[in-house]
Amino acid sequence: MLKFVKHHMETIDGVEIYPMISLLIFFIFFTVLFWWVFTAKKEHIKTVSEIPLEEDELDNNPLN
């Protein structure tokens, strides 16, 4: 099975660029994510972290 896939991929012109593009996309995505995590405002993180608790309180409220 692997021989079939390997032979098929070798017949495609320029196929060697795809692993490099994939690695570049992976690296850029996680670099941006890492940057966002360290530069995010603490207020925003606290607000977002409390969302599940707020929704839970709304579901348990008998007045609704």
N, CA, C and O atoms as a GROMACS GRO file, in nm:
protein
  256
    1MET      N    1   0.082  -0.120   0.000
    1MET     CA    2   0.000   0.000   0.000
    1MET      C    3   0.086   0.125   0.000
    1MET      O    4   0.061   0.217  -0.078
    2LEU      N    5   0.189   0.130   0.086
    2LEU     CA    6   0.274   0.248   0.093
    2LEU      C    7   0.352   0.266  -0.036
    2LEU      O    8   0.378   0.379  -0.078
    3LYS      N    9   0.391   0.156  -0.100
    3LYS     CA   10   0.464   0.166  -0.226
    3LYS      C   11   0.377   0.229  -0.334
    3LYS      O   12   0.426   0.308  -0.415
    4PHE      N   13   0.248   0.195  -0.333
    4PHE     CA   14   0.157   0.253  -0.431
    4PHE      C   15   0.144   0.404  -0.411
    4PHE      O   16   0.148   0.481  -0.507
    5VAL      N   17   0.128   0.446  -0.286
    5VAL     CA   18   0.112   0.588  -0.257
    5VAL      C   19   0.242   0.662  -0.289
    5VAL      O   20   0.239   0.770  -0.349
    6LYS      N   21   0.354   0.605  -0.251
    6LYS     CA   22   0.483   0.669  -0.276
    6LYS      C   23   0.508   0.684  -0.425
    6LYS      O   24   0.552   0.790  -0.471
    7HIS      N   25   0.481   0.580  -0.502
    7HIS     CA   26   0.501   0.587  -0.647
    7HIS      C   27   0.406   0.689  -0.709
    7HIS      O   28   0.445   0.765  -0.798
    8HIS      N   29   0.282   0.691  -0.662
    8HIS     CA   30   0.184   0.785  -0.716
    8HIS      C   31   0.226   0.929  -0.687
    8HIS      O   32   0.213   1.016  -0.773
    9MET      N   33   0.276   0.955  -0.566
    9MET     CA   34   0.316   1.091  -0.529
    9MET      C   35   0.441   1.135  -0.606
    9MET      O   36   0.456   1.254  -0.634
   10GLU      N   37   0.529   1.043  -0.640
   10GLU     CA   38   0.650   1.077  -0.715
   10GLU      C   39   0.617   1.122  -0.856
   10GLU      O   40   0.697   1.192  -0.918
   11THR      N   41   0.503   1.083  -0.908
   11THR     CA   42   0.468   1.121  -1.045
   11THR      C   43   0.411   1.262  -1.053
   11THR      O   44   0.394   1.315  -1.163
   12ILE      N   45   0.381   1.325  -0.940
   12ILE     CA   46   0.325   1.460  -0.939
   12ILE      C   47   0.440   1.560  -0.943
   12ILE      O   48   0.532   1.553  -0.861
   13ASP      N   49   0.434   1.652  -1.037
   13ASP     CA   50   0.538   1.756  -1.046
   13ASP      C   51   0.525   1.855  -0.932
   13ASP      O   52   0.415   1.902  -0.902
   14GLY      N   53   0.636   1.887  -0.867
   14GLY     CA   54   0.637   1.986  -0.760
   14GLY      C   55   0.580   1.937  -0.629
   14GLY      O   56   0.544   2.019  -0.544
   15VAL      N   57   0.570   1.806  -0.609
   15VAL     CA   58   0.509   1.754  -0.486
   15VAL      C   59   0.597   1.780  -0.363
   15VAL      O   60   0.547   1.776  -0.251
   16GLU      N   61   0.723   1.805  -0.382
   16GLU     CA   62   0.812   1.826  -0.268
   16GLU      C   63   0.784   1.957  -0.194
   16GLU      O   64   0.834   1.976  -0.083
   17ILE      N   65   0.706   2.046  -0.252
   17ILE     CA   66   0.676   2.173  -0.188
   17ILE      C   67   0.566   2.158  -0.082
   17ILE      O   68   0.561   2.239   0.011
   18TYR      N   69   0.479   2.059  -0.094
   18TYR     CA   70   0.366   2.043  -0.001
   18TYR      C   71   0.408   2.019   0.144
   18TYR      O   72   0.349   2.081   0.233
   19PRO      N   73   0.506   1.935   0.173
   19PRO     CA   74   0.547   1.921   0.314
   19PRO      C   75   0.605   2.051   0.371
   19PRO      O   76   0.586   2.080   0.489
   20MET      N   77   0.676   2.127   0.289
   20MET     CA   78   0.731   2.254   0.337
   20MET      C   79   0.620   2.355   0.366
   20MET      O   80   0.627   2.428   0.465
   21ILE      N   81   0.519   2.360   0.280
   21ILE     CA   82   0.407   2.451   0.301
   21ILE      C   83   0.330   2.410   0.427
   21ILE      O   84   0.291   2.496   0.506
   22SER      N   85   0.310   2.281   0.447
   22SER     CA   86   0.239   2.233   0.566
   22SER      C   87   0.316   2.270   0.693
   22SER      O   88   0.255   2.315   0.790
   23LEU      N   89   0.445   2.252   0.693
   23LEU     CA   90   0.527   2.287   0.809
   23LEU      C   91   0.522   2.437   0.835
   23LEU      O   92   0.514   2.480   0.950
   24LEU      N   93   0.526   2.516   0.730
   24LEU     CA   94   0.519   2.662   0.744
   24LEU      C   95   0.385   2.706   0.803
   24LEU      O   96   0.381   2.791   0.891
   25ILE      N   97   0.275   2.649   0.754
   25ILE     CA   98   0.143   2.682   0.808
   25ILE      C   99   0.134   2.642   0.954
   25ILE      O  100   0.083   2.718   1.036
   26PHE      N  101   0.182   2.523   0.988
   26PHE     CA  102   0.182   2.474   1.126
   26PHE      C  103   0.261   2.568   1.216
   26PHE      O  104   0.214   2.606   1.323
   27PHE      N  105   0.381   2.606   1.173
   27PHE     CA  106   0.468   2.692   1.252
   27PHE      C  107   0.407   2.830   1.271
   27PHE      O  108   0.409   2.883   1.382
   28ILE      N  109   0.353   2.889   1.166
   28ILE     CA  110   0.293   3.022   1.174
   28ILE      C  111   0.171   3.020   1.266
   28ILE      O  112   0.155   3.109   1.349
   29PHE      N  113   0.085   2.919   1.251
   29PHE     CA  114  -0.035   2.911   1.334
   29PHE      C  115   0.001   2.906   1.482
   29PHE      O  116  -0.055   2.983   1.561
   30PHE      N  117   0.092   2.819   1.521
   30PHE     CA  118   0.124   2.806   1.662
   30PHE      C  119   0.208   2.923   1.713
   30PHE      O  120   0.203   2.952   1.833
   31THR      N  121   0.283   2.988   1.629
   31THR     CA  122   0.355   3.109   1.670
   31THR      C  123   0.256   3.221   1.700
   31THR      O  124   0.270   3.291   1.800
   32VAL      N  125   0.157   3.239   1.613
   32VAL     CA  126   0.055   3.341   1.635
   32VAL      C  127  -0.027   3.308   1.759
   32VAL      O  128  -0.058   3.397   1.838
   33LEU      N  129  -0.062   3.183   1.776
   33LEU     CA  130  -0.138   3.142   1.894
   33LEU      C  131  -0.058   3.168   2.022
   33LEU      O  132  -0.113   3.217   2.120
   34PHE      N  133   0.069   3.135   2.020
   34PHE     CA  134   0.157   3.158   2.134
   34PHE      C  135   0.164   3.306   2.166
   34PHE      O  136   0.157   3.345   2.282
   35TRP      N  137   0.180   3.391   2.063
   35TRP     CA  138   0.186   3.536   2.080
   35TRP      C  139   0.055   3.588   2.138
   35TRP      O  140   0.056   3.673   2.228
   36TRP      N  141  -0.061   3.538   2.087
   36TRP     CA  142  -0.190   3.586   2.135
   36TRP      C  143  -0.210   3.550   2.282
   36TRP      O  144  -0.263   3.630   2.359
   37VAL      N  145  -0.169   3.430   2.322
   37VAL     CA  146  -0.187   3.387   2.461
   37VAL      C  147  -0.110   3.478   2.556
   37VAL      O  148  -0.161   3.511   2.664
   38PHE      N  149   0.009   3.517   2.520
   38PHE     CA  150   0.088   3.599   2.610
   38PHE      C  151   0.055   3.748   2.604
   38PHE      O  152   0.094   3.823   2.693
   39THR      N  153  -0.016   3.791   2.501
   39THR     CA  154  -0.050   3.933   2.492
   39THR      C  155  -0.198   3.959   2.520
   39THR      O  156  -0.241   4.074   2.520
   40ALA      N  157  -0.276   3.855   2.545
   40ALA     CA  158  -0.419   3.874   2.573
   40ALA      C  159  -0.437   3.944   2.707
   40ALA      O  160  -0.362   3.922   2.802
   41LYS      N  161  -0.540   4.029   2.711
   41LYS     CA  162  -0.568   4.101   2.835
   41LYS      C  163  -0.626   4.006   2.939
   41LYS      O  164  -0.705   3.917   2.906
   42LYS      N  165  -0.586   4.025   3.060
   42LYS     CA  166  -0.633   3.939   3.170
   42LYS      C  167  -0.784   3.950   3.188
   42LYS      O  168  -0.850   3.852   3.224
   43GLU      N  169  -0.840   4.069   3.165
   43GLU     CA  170  -0.984   4.088   3.178
   43GLU      C  171  -1.060   4.002   3.077
   43GLU      O  172  -1.162   3.941   3.109
   44HIS      N  173  -1.009   3.998   2.956
   44HIS     CA  174  -1.073   3.917   2.851
   44HIS      C  175  -1.069   3.768   2.886
   44HIS      O  176  -1.168   3.697   2.871
   45ILE      N  177  -0.955   3.723   2.933
   45ILE     CA  178  -0.941   3.582   2.969
   45ILE      C  179  -1.034   3.547   3.085
   45ILE      O  180  -1.094   3.440   3.086
   46LYS      N  181  -1.045   3.637   3.183
   46LYS     CA  182  -1.134   3.612   3.296
   46LYS      C  183  -1.280   3.607   3.250
   46LYS      O  184  -1.356   3.521   3.294
   47THR      N  185  -1.318   3.699   3.163
   47THR     CA  186  -1.455   3.702   3.112
   47THR      C  187  -1.488   3.574   3.035
   47THR      O  188  -1.594   3.515   3.055
   48VAL      N  189  -1.399   3.534   2.950
   48VAL     CA  190  -1.422   3.414   2.869
   48VAL      C  191  -1.423   3.289   2.956
   48VAL      O  192  -1.500   3.196   2.931
   49SER      N  193  -1.340   3.284   3.058
   49SER     CA  194  -1.336   3.167   3.144
   49SER      C  195  -1.461   3.153   3.230
   49SER      O  196  -1.492   3.043   3.277
   50GLU      N  197  -1.534   3.262   3.251
   50GLU     CA  198  -1.656   3.258   3.331
   50GLU      C  199  -1.782   3.230   3.250
   50GLU      O  200  -1.890   3.215   3.308
   51ILE      N  201  -1.772   3.223   3.120
   51ILE     CA  202  -1.888   3.200   3.034
   51ILE      C  203  -1.961   3.070   3.068
   51ILE      O  204  -2.083   3.072   3.082
   52PRO      N  205  -1.893   2.957   3.083
   52PRO     CA  206  -1.966   2.835   3.116
   52PRO      C  207  -2.041   2.844   3.250
   52PRO      O  208  -2.149   2.787   3.264
   53LEU      N  209  -1.986   2.914   3.345
   53LEU     CA  210  -2.051   2.928   3.475
   53LEU      C  211  -2.175   3.016   3.464
   53LEU      O  212  -2.276   2.989   3.529
   54GLU      N  213  -2.168   3.121   3.383
   54GLU     CA  214  -2.282   3.210   3.364
   54GLU      C  215  -2.396   3.136   3.296
   54GLU      O  216  -2.512   3.152   3.335
   55GLU      N  217  -2.367   3.058   3.195
   55GLU     CA  218  -2.471   2.983   3.124
   55GLU      C  219  -2.535   2.881   3.218
   55GLU      O  220  -2.655   2.857   3.210
   56ASP      N  221  -2.456   2.823   3.304
   56ASP     CA  222  -2.507   2.725   3.399
   56ASP      C  223  -2.603   2.792   3.498
   56ASP      O  224  -2.705   2.734   3.534
   57GLU      N  225  -2.570   2.913   3.541
   57GLU     CA  226  -2.657   2.986   3.632
   57GLU      C  227  -2.789   3.022   3.565
   57GLU      O  228  -2.893   3.019   3.630
   58LEU      N  229  -2.787   3.055   3.437
   58LEU     CA  230  -2.908   3.089   3.364
   58LEU      C  231  -2.999   2.967   3.350
   58LEU      O  232  -3.121   2.980   3.359
   59ASP      N  233  -2.941   2.850   3.328
   59ASP     CA  234  -3.019   2.728   3.314
   59ASP      C  235  -3.085   2.688   3.445
   59ASP      O  236  -3.193   2.629   3.444
   60ASN      N  237  -3.023   2.717   3.557
   60ASN     CA  238  -3.075   2.677   3.688
   60ASN      C  239  -3.167   2.781   3.750
   60ASN      O  240  -3.219   2.760   3.859
   61ASN      N  241  -3.187   2.892   3.684
   61ASN     CA  242  -3.270   2.998   3.738
   61ASN      C  243  -3.418   2.963   3.719
   61ASN      O  244  -3.463   2.951   3.605
   62PRO      N  245  -3.496   2.945   3.828
   62PRO     CA  246  -3.637   2.904   3.814
   62PRO      C  247  -3.728   3.016   3.766
   62PRO      O  248  -3.844   2.991   3.732
   63LEU      N  249  -3.679   3.140   3.763
   63LEU     CA  250  -3.762   3.253   3.722
   63LEU      C  251  -3.779   3.262   3.571
   63LEU      O  252  -3.869   3.332   3.523
   64ASN      N  253  -3.696   3.195   3.495
   64ASN     CA  254  -3.703   3.203   3.348
   64ASN      C  255  -3.803   3.109   3.290
   64ASN      O  256  -3.820   3.104   3.168
   0.00000   0.00000   0.00000
